[in-house]
Amino acid sequence: MNKPELVNAVAAVTEERKAATGAMIDAVIVTITDAVTTGDTVQLIGFGSFSTGARAARAGRNPATGAEIQIPAAKTVKFTAGKALKDAVNAS
């Protein structure tokens, strides 16, 4: 499902206009992005949690040449599925 399909599905359930639904979905995405960017954890009970994590610097290999390279440390985004989402996926 892509974003326009999500907007259509949510608009059908809420019986709102697609434009208003699209704006609401955009606002939710921006709010979650802002919170996770500042280091907060966003928990949506039953769905899951968005948070940040850290990946340590490490050595890797260039697949084209086989030469060893240094991969720098980086922040990463983590999503942990909630129990209700896990149960729904496993039930289908």
For each residue, the residues with C-beta under 8 A, 3 or more apart:
1: 5 6 9
2: 5 6
3: 6 7 25
4: 7 8
5: 1 2 8 9
6: 1 2 3 9 10 25
7: 3 4 10 11 18 21 22 25
8: 4 5 11 12 18
9: 1 5 6 12 13
10: 6 7 13 14 16 21 24 25
11: 7 8 14 15 16 17 18 21
12: 8 9 15
13: 9 10
14: 10 11 21
15: 11 12
16: 10 11 20 21 24
17: 11 20 21
18: 7 8 11 21 22
19: 22 23
20: 16 17 23 24
21: 7 10 11 14 16 17 18 24 25
22: 7 18 19 25 26
23: 19 20 26 27
24: 10 16 20 21 27 28
25: 3 6 7 10 21 22 28 29
26: 22 23 29 30
27: 23 24 30 31
28: 24 25 31 32
29: 25 26 32 33
30: 26 27 33 34
31: 27 28 34 35
32: 28 29 35 36 42 50
33: 29 30 36 37
34: 30 31 37 38
35: 31 32 38 40 41 42 50
36: 32 33 39 40 41 42 50 51 52 77
37: 33 34
38: 34 35
39: 36 52
40: 35 36
41: 35 36 49 50 51
42: 32 35 36 49 50 51
43: 48 49
44: 47 48 49 82
45: 82
46: 82 83 84 85
47: 44 81 82 84 85
48: 43 44 79 80 81 82 85
49: 41 42 43 44 78 79 80 82
50: 32 35 36 41 42 77 78 79
51: 36 41 42 77 78 80
52: 36 39 75 76 77 78
53: 75 76 77 78
54: 73 74 75 76
55: 73 74 75 76
56: 73
57: 70 71 72 73
58: 70 71
59: 68 69 70 71
60: 68 69 70 71
61: 66 67 68 69
62: 65 66 67 68 69
63: 66
64:
65: 62
66: 61 62 63
67: 61 62
68: 59 60 61 62
69: 59 60 61 62
70: 57 58 59 60
71: 57 58 59 60
72: 57
73: 54 55 56 57
74: 54 55
75: 52 53 54 55
76: 52 53 54 55
77: 36 50 51 52 53
78: 49 50 51 52 53
79: 48 49 50
80: 48 49 51
81: 47 48 85 86 89
82: 44 45 46 47 48 49 85 86
83: 46 86 87
84: 46 47 87 88
85: 46 47 48 81 82 88 89
86: 81 82 83 89 90
87: 83 84 90 91
88: 84 85 91 92
89: 81 85 86 92
90: 86 87
91: 87 88
92: 88 89
